Amino acid sequence: MQVIRTIAWIVLTAVLVAFIAMNWTKVPVNFWPLSDGNYIHFEWPVGVVALLFFGLGMLPVWAYLRAVRWRLNRRIASLENSLRATSAPSLATPEPVVTPLETPSEIEKS
């Protein structure tokens, strides 16, 4: 399974590098409007802009999935602790140890 994951990451990386290499032309990006009607202006390659905004779009999804995983792990731990508490043997009163009594013949031999 690790081999398949590694191959998938290699293919994804190759596709991203090819995308950036084919789209290296710079495009204007208007970032923030100013009071005089102009914008804060950057010129970045298309591939970098696409990857940047893809990452910004994935950030809320990643944060949501991490929160769900954290909540489910806490719930699983709580249920496991509850199960341990209910299935543990009762230690309130231990059973007395019964030893065999000596017979009168053994007492006379001693």
C-alpha positions in Angstrom: 0.0 0.0 0.0 2.9 2.4 0.7 4.2 1.8 -2.8 0.8 2.9 -4.3 0.8 6.0 -2.1 4.3 6.9 -3.1 3.6 6.5 -6.8 0.4 8.6 -6.5 2.5 11.5 -4.8 5.1 11.2 -7.6 2.5 11.5 -10.3 0.7 14.4 -8.6 4.0 16.2 -8.2 5.0 15.6 -11.8 1.6 17.0 -13.0 1.9 20.1 -10.8 5.5 20.8 -12.0 4.4 20.3 -15.6 1.4 22.7 -15.1 3.6 25.4 -13.6 6.2 25.0 -16.3 3.6 25.3 -19.1 1.9 28.3 -17.5 4.9 30.4 -16.5 3.6 33.6 -18.2 3.1 36.4 -15.8 -0.4 37.7 -15.3 -1.6 40.8 -13.4 -3.3 40.1 -10.1 -5.3 43.0 -8.5 -5.0 42.3 -4.8 -6.7 45.1 -2.9 -8.6 48.2 -4.0 -7.2 51.6 -3.1 -9.1 54.8 -2.4 -8.1 56.4 -5.8 -9.7 53.6 -7.8 -6.6 51.7 -8.5 -5.5 48.3 -7.0 -2.5 46.9 -5.3 -1.1 45.1 -8.3 1.1 42.0 -8.5 2.4 40.2 -11.5 2.8 36.5 -10.8 3.0 33.4 -13.0 -0.3 31.7 -13.7 0.8 28.4 -12.2 1.8 30.1 -8.9 -1.5 32.0 -8.7 -3.4 28.8 -9.4 -1.5 26.8 -6.7 -1.8 29.6 -4.2 -5.5 29.9 -4.5 -6.0 26.1 -4.6 -4.1 26.0 -1.3 -6.2 28.8 0.1 -9.4 26.9 -0.9 -8.2 23.7 0.7 -7.3 25.4 4.0 -10.9 25.5 5.4 -11.6 21.9 4.2 -8.4 20.7 5.9 -9.2 22.6 9.1 -12.8 21.1 9.1 -11.5 17.6 8.6 -8.9 17.9 11.3 -11.6 19.2 13.7 -13.9 16.2 12.8 -11.0 13.8 13.4 -10.2 15.4 16.7 -13.8 15.2 17.9 -14.2 11.6 16.8 -10.9 10.6 18.5 -12.1 12.2 21.7 -15.4 10.4 21.4 -13.7 7.0 20.8 -11.4 7.6 23.8 -14.5 8.4 26.0 -16.3 5.3 24.9 -13.3 3.1 25.5 -12.9 4.6 29.0 -16.5 4.0 29.7 -16.3 0.4 28.5 -13.2 -0.2 30.7 -15.0 1.3 33.7 -18.1 -0.9 33.3 -16.3 -4.2 32.5 -13.7 -4.0 35.3 -14.2 -6.6 38.0 -15.5 -5.3 41.3 -12.8 -4.9 44.0 -15.1 -3.9 46.8 -15.0 -7.1 48.9 -12.4 -9.8 48.1 -13.4 -13.4 48.6 -11.9 -15.0 51.8 -9.2 -17.5 51.3 -10.2 -21.0 52.5 -7.5 -23.2 53.9 -8.0 -26.8 54.6 -8.3 -27.6 58.3 -5.9 -30.0 59.9 -7.4 -33.3 60.9 -6.9 -34.5 64.5 -4.6 -37.2 63.3 -2.2 -34.6 61.8 -2.2 -32.7 65.1 -1.2 -35.8 67.0 1.7 -36.5 64.6 3.2 -33.0 65.2 
